[in-house]
Each structure stands twice: as structure tokens, then as C-alpha cells.
């Protein structure tokens, strides 16, 4: 028996002692309806208020495309896509779902929630069929955000807690007064007259304070077989949202976080620390780019681009191998917090926005399906610095007028492209839903 197999066996044995997993099966959707505005069929998948799907960049599906994992108040549940049945596989409210493996039928989770400045925790995995557990890695601090294409490495970020730092970024002596950043991530901040800033204003102020703190950070990987931790990048820029390519086991997409008009946000780097590359540089005052994600084939990075913010909207693509750039024009009404791309790369999705975020956009509160229009001009030659403009046709999928706008839908297509998964609260807490994407058959 190899050392890896031995560790796996010990992990399974320990897990059997640590968890008593309930496995109730709910075989029919709680609720299903046809959206009165769009005509698309919607089903409610989760059963308990407070349930959520994963962030739109995190893989939630088995390699075979038959099952999906979601976070529920009781722990972690697996959903069978064929009939929407739901089964609890981790009966622990403190288990924090991370992602599905790319090649194996295992869901990875952490023993605590996301906290870049948090202390040690464990990453564990559960087989979505058998419910068997194993310990994957002990992480000394920070947070884990992604797994690579061949399930051999994890990637994460770490920042020392603000209370342990002096203003110049050096470590504060034990017992010294805290210099924690005011405002935190609550985004509930009062003005001098006692009234509250809007959510967007308070968030921008908190992001600006956090960026200005220049806290030392690390982008790191963990070798799943050996547990070895490797620092990929050190910076006093605010590092965030690292995600491995779905096809290249060595390529990482990450961002410089902060108010988007103050940072060149989107970067690529290899796991050995080489090839650190800026994907998009700002060229005008107020220009923003973000919410970046890989195409399913790993060949393109797509991202929300505004030139300038709140005025001109694009979904921009950067071809990793050639540098070729493709920009889809986004009408104001169709701008979305997050976009995504179907597995066959024939359709994009948009998860809408709060109408208050974009002036004169009354139709912003819809989930959208976008279909690229035929190209009217000759494609740009490889190696050209010219941008290839594109347009698309839009179809409304779900009216979100009655939903809580502070809950991000984080739409993702199912592996067969027939449904789009999203999160929403139509009253009574967040739930996980699916909308039938008829054009995605």
C-alpha cells in the first residue's frame, strides 16, 4: 500500500467516527411553475430556506454531469439532475462546500467558512455516491478557492489578520492595540448625520479601505498527494478569487481586488510562479473590468467590461494562446452582475442586476439567455491588436422583480445545457432553482 493510500484509509476511518450522515431523499421538486413573463419553466430544487448554489466560477457538477452539490443549512446535499431529488451527504452545519472535483465524484469542503485571514482548517472530501469521507489537507491559514484540472492541487489565498499588523504592514507585537479595518464586510456604515450609506456606497468605502491597508498576502497551492504548500505569489496588492483553468492543471486566474476603477484586476499566472500576465489594462478614467471566468475549454478568459462604469457595457473575451480579443456589446438593460457560458459555448447567461445599479435600466431584473449573432465582419487575424466586436440576441428566462436583489443568483448551466441553476429569495430565505433553457437543448 502506498503512503497516499494509507493516508486515504486513515482519513476514511476518522471520518466514519466524526460524522453520522443522514440521507433522506426528496424525489420531487417542492415547487414548479412557468414564469408568467418569460414562459420558461422554473423548478425549486432545495427544500430549506438558506440553501445556496456555489459561486459562478466554482464547479458544482460530477464529471459525468449527472449530479450537483449545493450548500444547505444542515450541511451539504447532492442533487440528482434527472429528477431533482436531494440527498444530504454531509450532516454538519459547519461544513463549508468548496467545489466538486474535476475527475472524481467527490465534493470538497472546509471545516470553516471562507476567511482569508483565518487560522488553520481542514479540507475534506465526500464521495457523492457512497458518502465515504476522507481528509484531503491541513491548511495552515487563509482560504481554499479552487481545484485544478487533474485533481492534484488546491489553490488559495492568505492574509495575516488586520489586527496583527502595524500600519506599515509589519506584524504587530502581541497584546498591542488592534488596527482592524473599520467597516469590515458588513457594508452597513453610517454617515456623519447618522443615516446609512447605500449598500453600494458602503461596499465601495470598505473595499477602498481594505485596498489602502496594503496587507501582505500570499497566493498558494497545496499538493493533494503530499500536503506540500507552495507560495505562488507574494504581494501587498489585495489578491482574490483564484481559480484553476478547467483544462490546464498549471494555469491560475486571479484578481487584484478593490474598487474596480482603481485596480488592474484580472491576471493569469502558472502554479510555479511564472508567466504572471495582466489580462486587461484600464485605458480611461472610470473604466472597470471584473467577474472574470474561464470558458469551459479553458482557452478564453471572459469578463465584465465597462468603458466607463455604468455607461458603456461589454462582455469581453481574451484568448489565452493568441491574445485575440472579442467584445460583445451589452445593452444597458441586459447588463448582469455575472455572466457564464454554456458547456458547448453556444450561449451565454446573465444573472441580471438591481435596477438601482444602472441608471435607466428598468428591465435589469431578469435572468437572461444570450445567443451570439452571426459575425458580420471578417474575423481579426491572429496576432492583431484590434478588438473584434460582436453582438448577441437576448431572451428573458426568469423575472426577478420579486426577488431580494442583495442575493446574487450566480447562474451556471447544467452540463447538458438544458437548464440554468440559480439562487434567489422570492420571500422566506434563499433557495436553489433551475430554469429550463429551451434554446440550450
C-alpha positions in Angstrom: 0.0 0.0 0.0 1.3 3.4 -0.9 1.7 6.3 1.6 -1.1 8.1 -0.2 -3.4 5.1 0.0 -2.6 4.7 3.7 -3.4 8.4 4.4 -6.6 8.0 2.5 -7.6 4.9 4.5 -6.9 6.7 7.8 -8.9 9.6 6.7 -11.9 7.4 5.8 -11.7 5.7 9.2 -11.6 9.0 11.1 -14.4 10.4 9.0 -16.6 7.5 9.8 -16.2 8.4 13.5 -16.7 12.1 13.0 -19.9 12.1 11.0 -23.2 10.5 11.2 -24.7 11.3 7.8 -28.4 11.5 7.3 -29.6 10.5 3.8 -33.2 11.5 3.3 -34.2 11.5 -0.3 -36.7 14.1 -1.7 -37.7 12.9 -5.1 -39.9 15.6 -6.5 -39.4 19.4 -6.8 -41.0 21.4 -3.9 -42.4 23.8 -6.4 -42.5 24.3 -10.2 -44.1 26.9 -12.3 -44.0 28.6 -15.7 -42.8 32.2 -15.5 -45.7 34.4 -16.4 -43.5 36.9 -18.2 -40.9 34.7 -20.0 -42.8 31.5 -20.5 -39.8 29.4 -19.2 -40.3 26.6 -16.7 -38.8 27.0 -13.3 -38.3 24.4 -10.5 -37.3 24.9 -6.9 -34.6 22.4 -6.1 -33.7 22.9 -2.5 -36.1 22.3 0.4 -34.8 24.5 3.2 -34.6 28.3 3.3 -31.0 29.4 3.5 -29.8 27.0 0.8 -27.4 28.2 -1.9 -25.6 27.1 -5.1 -21.9 27.6 -5.5 -20.2 30.8 -6.7 -20.4 31.0 -10.5 -16.7 30.1 -11.0 -16.8 27.0 -8.8 -17.6 23.6 -10.3 -20.7 22.0 -8.8 -21.1 19.0 -11.1 -19.8 15.5 -11.3 -17.6 14.7 -14.2 -20.4 12.6 -15.7 -22.8 15.5 -15.4 -25.5 13.6 -13.5 -25.3 15.2 -10.1 -24.7 18.6 -8.5 -23.8 19.7 -4.9 -25.4 22.5 -3.0 -25.0 24.1 0.4 -27.9 23.7 2.8 -28.4 24.8 6.4 -28.0 21.2 7.5 -24.7 20.8 5.7 -24.1 19.7 2.1 -26.5 18.0 -0.2 -26.3 16.2 -3.6 -28.9 16.8 -6.3 -29.7 14.2 -9.0 -30.3 16.3 -12.1 -32.5 13.7 -13.8 -35.3 14.0 -11.2 -34.2 16.9 -8.9 -34.0 14.5 -5.9 -32.0 15.9 -3.0 -29.9 13.8 -0.5 -27.9 15.2 2.4 -24.4 13.8 2.3 -22.7 15.9 5.0 -24.8 16.4 8.1 -22.7 19.2 9.6 -24.0 22.9 9.5 -20.3 24.0 9.9 -19.2 22.2 6.7 -18.4 24.8 4.0 -18.9 23.5 0.5 -15.9 24.4 -1.8 -16.4 22.6 -5.2 -16.7 19.3 -7.0 -13.5 17.5 -8.2 -12.9 17.7 -11.9 -12.1 14.0 -12.5 -13.6 12.3 -9.4 -17.0 12.0 -7.9 -16.0 13.8 -4.7 -17.2 17.1 -3.2 -14.6 19.1 -1.4 -15.5 21.1 1.7 -13.8 23.0 4.5 -14.2 22.8 8.3 -14.9 26.5 8.4 -16.2 29.3 6.2 -14.2 31.5 3.9 -11.8 33.8 5.7 -8.6 35.0 4.0 -7.2 35.9 7.4 -8.5 32.9 9.2 -6.4 30.3 11.1 -5.8 26.6 10.4 -8.6 24.4 9.0 -9.0 21.1 7.2 -10.2 20.3 3.7 -12.1 17.1 3.4 -13.8 15.3 0.5 -17.0 13.2 0.4 -17.9 10.7 -2.3 -21.3 11.8 -3.7 -22.4 8.2 -4.3 -21.2 6.3 -1.3 -21.0 9.1 1.3 -17.5 8.0 2.2 -15.3 10.7 3.7 -11.5 11.4 3.5 -9.2 14.1 4.9 -7.5 15.9 2.0 -5.3 18.5 3.5 -4.5 20.5 6.6 -4.3 24.2 5.6 -2.4 26.5 8.0 -4.5 29.6 7.2 -6.4 31.6 4.6 -9.0 30.0 2.3 -9.2 27.5 -0.5 -11.0 28.5 -3.7 -10.3 26.0 -6.5 -9.0 22.6 -7.6 -7.0 22.1 -10.7 -8.0 20.1 -13.9 -6.4 16.8 -12.8 -7.4 17.0 -9.1 -3.8 17.2 -7.9 -3.6 20.7 -6.5 -5.7 23.2 -4.5 -5.2 26.9 -4.7 -6.0 29.6 -2.1 -5.1 32.9 -0.6 -3.8 34.0 2.8 -3.5 37.4 4.5 -2.5 37.9 8.1 -5.4 39.2 10.2 -5.6 43.0 10.1 -5.4 43.1 13.9 -1.9 41.6 13.8 -0.5 44.3 11.5 1.0 47.7 12.0 0.1 50.4 9.5 3.2 49.8 7.6 2.3 46.1 7.1 4.7 44.7 9.7 3.4 42.3 12.3 2.1 44.0 15.5 3.6 42.9 18.8 1.4 40.5 20.9 -1.0 42.5 23.1 -0.8 45.7 21.1 -4.0 47.6 20.2 -5.9 46.4 17.2 -5.8 48.3 13.9 -8.7 46.3 12.3 -10.1 48.0 9.3 -13.4 49.8 10.1 -16.5 48.8 8.2 -15.4 45.2 7.7 -17.5 43.4 5.1 -20.9 44.2 6.7 -21.5 47.1 4.2 -23.7 48.8 6.8 -21.9 52.1 7.5 -23.4 55.3 8.8 -22.8 58.8 7.5 -21.9 61.7 9.9 -25.6 62.6 10.2 -26.4 59.1 11.4 -28.1 57.9 8.2 -26.8 54.8 6.4 -24.8 54.9 3.2 -26.4 52.8 0.4 -25.2 49.2 0.1 -23.1 50.1 -3.0 -21.6 53.2 -1.3 -20.7 51.3 1.9 -19.2 48.4 -0.1 -17.0 50.8 -2.1 -15.8 52.6 1.0 -14.9 49.3 2.7 -13.1 48.0 -0.4 -11.1 51.2 -0.7 -10.0 50.9 3.0 -9.0 47.3 2.6 -7.0 48.0 -0.6 -5.3 51.0 1.1 -4.2 48.9 4.0 -1.6 47.1 1.8 -1.8 43.9 3.8 0.8 41.3 2.8 -0.8 38.4 1.0 0.1 35.0 -0.5 -1.4 33.1 -3.4 -0.5 29.5 -2.6 -1.2 25.9 -3.8 -1.3 22.7 -1.8 -0.3 19.4 -3.4 -3.1 16.9 -2.6 -0.8 13.9 -2.6 1.9 15.2 -0.3 0.2 18.1 1.5 3.1 20.4 0.5 2.2 24.1 0.5 3.9 26.3 -2.2 3.7 30.1 -2.4 3.0 31.1 -6.0 2.9 34.9 -5.5 3.5 37.3 -2.6 2.1 40.9 -2.8 0.7 43.8 -0.9 -1.9 44.1 -3.5 -5.2 42.6 -2.5 -5.3 39.2 -4.1 -8.7 37.4 -4.5 -10.8 34.9 -6.4 -8.0 32.5 -7.6 -9.4 29.8 -9.9 -7.7 27.0 -11.8 -8.2 26.5 -15.5 -10.8 23.7 -16.2 -8.3 22.2 -18.7 -4.7 23.3 -17.9 -3.7 21.9 -14.5 -1.0 24.6 -14.1 -2.8 27.8 -15.0 -4.4 30.1 -12.4 -6.7 33.0 -13.0 -6.8 35.5 -10.1 -7.6 39.2 -9.4 -6.3 42.3 -7.7 -9.3 43.2 -5.6 -10.5 46.6 -4.7 -12.8 49.3 -6.2 -12.6 48.2 -9.8 -11.9 51.7 -11.2 -8.7 51.8 -9.0 -7.1 48.4 -9.9 -5.9 46.5 -13.0 -7.9 43.5 -11.8 -7.5 40.4 -14.0 -4.3 38.3 -14.1 -3.1 34.9 -15.1 -0.1 33.0 -13.6 1.3 29.5 -13.6 1.4 27.4 -10.5 5.2 27.6 -10.5 5.0 31.4 -10.3 6.0 32.0 -13.9 4.1 33.9 -16.6 2.3 36.5 -14.4 0.2 38.3 -17.1 -2.2 41.2 -16.9 -5.3 40.2 -19.0 -6.9 43.7 -19.2 -5.3 47.1 -18.6 -7.5 50.1 -18.0 -7.3 52.9 -20.5 -9.8 55.5 -19.4 -11.0 57.2 -16.2 -13.8 55.2 -14.7 -13.1 52.0 -16.7 -13.8 48.8 -14.8 -13.3 45.1 -15.6 -14.1 42.1 -13.4 -16.1 39.0 -12.5 -13.7 37.1 -14.7 -14.1 33.4 -15.6 -12.6 30.7 -17.8 -14.5 29.4 -20.9 -15.4 25.6 -20.5 -12.5 24.7 -22.8 -10.0 26.8 -20.9 -9.0 28.7 -24.0 -10.6 32.1 -23.2 -11.0 34.4 -20.2 -14.3 36.3 -20.2 -15.1 39.3 -18.0 -17.5 42.2 -17.5 -16.1 45.4 -19.0 -17.5 48.9 -18.7 -16.0 51.9 -20.6 -16.7 53.8 -18.4 -18.6 52.3 -15.5 -22.3 52.5 -15.8 -22.2 53.9 -19.3 -20.9 51.5 -22.0 -21.1 47.8 -21.3 -19.3 44.8 -22.8 -18.7 41.1 -22.2 -15.0 40.9 -23.1 -13.0 37.8 -24.1 -9.2 37.3 -24.1 -7.8 34.3 -26.0 -5.0 33.0 -23.8 -2.9 31.4 -26.5 -3.1 34.3 -29.1 -4.1 37.4 -27.1 -7.0 37.9 -29.5 -9.8 40.0 -28.0 -13.6 39.7 -28.6 -16.1 42.1 -27.1 -19.8 41.5 -27.1 -21.9 44.7 -26.8 -24.2 44.6 -23.9 -27.3 46.8 -24.0 -27.9 48.7 -20.7 -31.0 46.7 -19.8 -29.1 43.4 -20.2 -26.1 44.1 -18.0 -25.6 41.5 -15.4 -23.6 41.0 -12.2 -22.2 37.7 -13.5 -22.1 36.1 -16.9 -21.5 32.5 -17.8 -21.0 30.3 -20.9 -22.8 27.0 -21.8 -20.7 23.8 -21.9 -21.0 23.8 -25.8 -20.1 27.5 -25.8 -23.1 28.4 -27.9 -24.9 30.5 -25.3 -24.1 33.0 -22.6 -26.1 33.6 -19.5 -26.6 36.8 -17.5 -27.9 36.9 -13.9 -29.4 40.4 -14.1 -28.9 43.3 -11.7 -30.6 45.6 -9.4 -32.2 48.4 -11.5 -30.7 50.9 -9.0 -27.2 49.9 -10.0 -27.6 51.0 -13.6 -29.5 54.2 -14.5 -32.4 53.9 -16.9 -32.4 50.1 -16.9 -36.0 49.1 -16.0 -35.6 45.5 -17.4 -32.4 44.7 -15.4 -34.2 42.4 -13.0 -34.3 39.3 -15.3 -32.2 36.3 -15.8 -31.1 36.2 -19.5 -30.0 33.8 -22.2 -27.7 35.4 -24.8 -27.2 33.9 -28.2 -24.3 35.3 -30.3 -25.4 36.7 -33.6 -23.7 35.7 -36.9 -20.4 37.6 -37.4 -20.9 40.4 -39.9 -17.2 41.2 -40.4 -14.2 39.1 -41.2 -12.5 37.7 -38.0 -9.5 39.6 -36.8 -6.2 37.9 -37.9 -4.2 36.1 -35.2 -1.7 38.4 -33.5 -3.6 41.6 -34.4 -4.1 44.1 -31.6 -7.6 45.0 -33.0 -10.7 44.1 -31.0 -13.3 42.0 -32.7 -16.8 43.5 -31.9 -19.8 41.1 -31.6 -23.4 41.3 -30.8 -26.0 38.9 -29.4 -29.7 38.3 -29.2 -31.3 38.2 -25.7 -34.1 36.1 -24.3 -35.5 36.7 -20.8 -35.6 33.5 -18.7 -36.9 34.5 -15.2 -38.4 37.6 -13.8 -36.6 38.6 -10.6 -38.8 41.6 -9.8 -40.0 39.9 -6.6 -36.6 38.6 -5.5 -34.2 40.0 -2.9 -31.7 41.9 -5.0 -28.9 41.5 -2.4 -28.8 37.8 -3.1 -26.6 37.1 -6.2 -28.1 34.4 -8.5 -24.7 33.1 -9.7 -26.2 31.3 -12.7 -24.5 28.2 -14.2 -25.6 25.9 -17.0 -26.1 22.2 -16.3 -23.6 20.0 -18.2 -26.2 19.1 -20.8 -27.0 22.8 -21.3 -30.7 22.2 -20.9 -31.1 24.1 -17.5 -29.5 27.0 -15.7 -29.1 26.8 -12.0 -29.5 29.9 -9.9 -30.1 31.1 -6.3 -32.8 33.5 -5.2 -35.1 34.6 -2.4 -38.6 35.1 -3.5 -39.5 35.5 0.1 -38.7 33.4 3.1 -34.9 32.9 2.5 -32.7 31.9 -0.3 -33.4 28.7 -2.3 -31.7 26.9 -5.3 -33.7 26.9 -8.5 -33.4 25.7 -12.1 -34.9 27.3 -15.2 -35.3 25.4 -18.4 -33.2 26.9 -21.2 -35.2 25.7 -24.2 -32.7 27.2 -26.7 -29.9 25.4 -24.9 -31.1 21.9 -26.0 
